Amino acid sequence: MRRFGPLFCTAVTLFLAGCIEFQQALLVRSEPARIRVPARPIDLGTLGGENRSATGINDAGQICGFSGTTEDGDDHAFIWSAETGMVDLGTAGGNQSRAFAINDRGVVAGITTFADSDEPVAGCYWEPDGDIVILPHLLDGPSEVRAINNLGQIVGASTDADGFNQAVLWEPDGTLVVLGTLGGEQSRAQGINDLGTITGIAQNAEGRTRAFIWTRDGGMQDIGTLGGNASQANGIDNLGRIVGQSSTSDGRRPAFVFTVAEGMRELADFGSGTAQVFAINDNGYIVGQANTLDNAAKAFIGTIDGEVFPLPDFGRRIGNNALSINSSNVVVGFLNVPDAGSRAIIWE
């Protein structure tokens, strides 16, 4: 298995040295222009099977995700670009793999199975040359990967001795860091930015699921709710803005944006009071899924300032979802087509 070498570690050190200047530069960006909704969705194709989804996109326009295959119908992770189309990343010998995130170096993070069918699902990453590297885990239980940053840090969860998921950080050198919980039994990391700040979900002492923020200095902290009992964080940008979904005291489940300075604030939706934001970019654009008043689940693009627009589909409004957005505001996700499976989609 290939690991990151000394040159990459040196690059990481230099990158960290410039993190503060980088964040300050982002703070002085002008307000984003009004959203220009794409005219149509573009189907990215398939590895042979019906069901597929695009889960991540980097600033070079490379996309990752997973698709059914022709051989056995199992999902395989893929990487897609305009030059190559959809390329099967393969597995670690088993039948299944899925990709969930890609950084600007083209490193793809996800999960895979092994040739032995009794082996658990393992967290992994694919290097730009296609080599697969298996990530360490807590025990012989499954691990899951959710996000990767431009330093090569990966986050997700690994199963502990009691069979509970524990939020973890995998450093580029392979070190496994357990992030802890909020007093409960389980946790999972969902997002990480280029400053190493992590977000996700964890149980508190009462067993409630809460969104958290984690830093190396401050550890894991509960970021609260919009008045209800539960919240979930899905993504974080380089300004530290966290997005996700929270319950409210009146039973709604709207999306939120959180900052350390301002706390948690409800985001606009299509009027139903149910929305989920999965990703935010440094321009303040958000993407996710929201219910309409007639209970159709629509993929959307919006801003943290209150704009929200449905993304075009194929005329079928069943479970469509936008999962990732890059700095050029290009969006990826999936559209469900009745009796024809799901399709990996780019909106640009």
Phi, psi and omega in degrees: 000141181268142178238163177291135185268183183302324181296321178293319180298323176296319178298322178298316180300315179296322180297314181298324180298333181260008186297318183295315178297323179298313181294321179297323178295322179295326183296335183263009176296148178287164178297143181295148176290166179301143184297136170253105184287132179302150183287329184201157173277150178244122179285128183276355181096197187207162171268011177124335181265176183280310190274131177204159180211140171266127188246338182209153177216139177256180185286347175273357181086006174285140185236143174239165179171209178211153183214149170294155183246166180283327188296308187222002180081356179289154178284139170234142174294148176223160166237139183231141169217164180297332182280321188255343190071204184274124182242127179289125179272350177076193183225183174267030177112346180267196184267343191232147166203153177217142177251139183237345183202152179218138178259181187288347173277352183086014175280128184252130181249141181187212181225158180209161171249166181254175182297322177288118185295342179276351180289147180282169172291137183240142170290146183203174167216153177253126177285165182303334179274002177098349178297139179258137179238126180274132180275147177293160182222169183287314180220198178271034176254178183288152170239157176223146182244140182237327187205157176219143177253182184283354172273350185090007175284135184238143178230157179174229181209153176222148185277133181268186185297335180266003179085014181259146174289135176237129177299134182223158173239128172258118177284160181302334179274004178097354179298134179257121181247121177274127187270346178091193178226186176259027180110348178264201187264333189230159176199161175208131175277136185245334184208153177213139177259182184284356174264359179085009176280134189240148175225164181170209181229147180207152175277140172268185185297336179272002181083007178281144178272124183230146172289145179227162168238139180231133171229158182297326180277322186261350183069204183268131179228137176291129179260007171087196180220182174264027177115345179267198184265341189224154173208159180219128176257138184243328186211162180212141177258182184283356171266000180084011178280127184252140180232153179177218181220146178221150170278159179239170181292338180261015172089003178278168178225068182279166174280160180221161164236140182233137167229153179299323183287322188248352182077205185263134181228138180288141179256158181291152174219201183268016175100353183274342183082009178234117180204156179221123175260130182256337184207153176220140174254175185290349175278353182089013176272142181236153176222153179175213181225138178220146177277142173273175180295336176264019172069026171273135180272113187245135168291142182217161168237145181204189175231161177287354180267001172120356178275143176209129183224136175292142174274144183297148178231200180260025181086006178239126187247066183235099173068028179289150186209140172252127191245338184207154180215139178259186185288344175269009178067026173275134189244143174229158179176219178212156173238135176268132178242120182307131178065012180222012177076191179257155183235133173288130191231145167240135171246116181225000000 
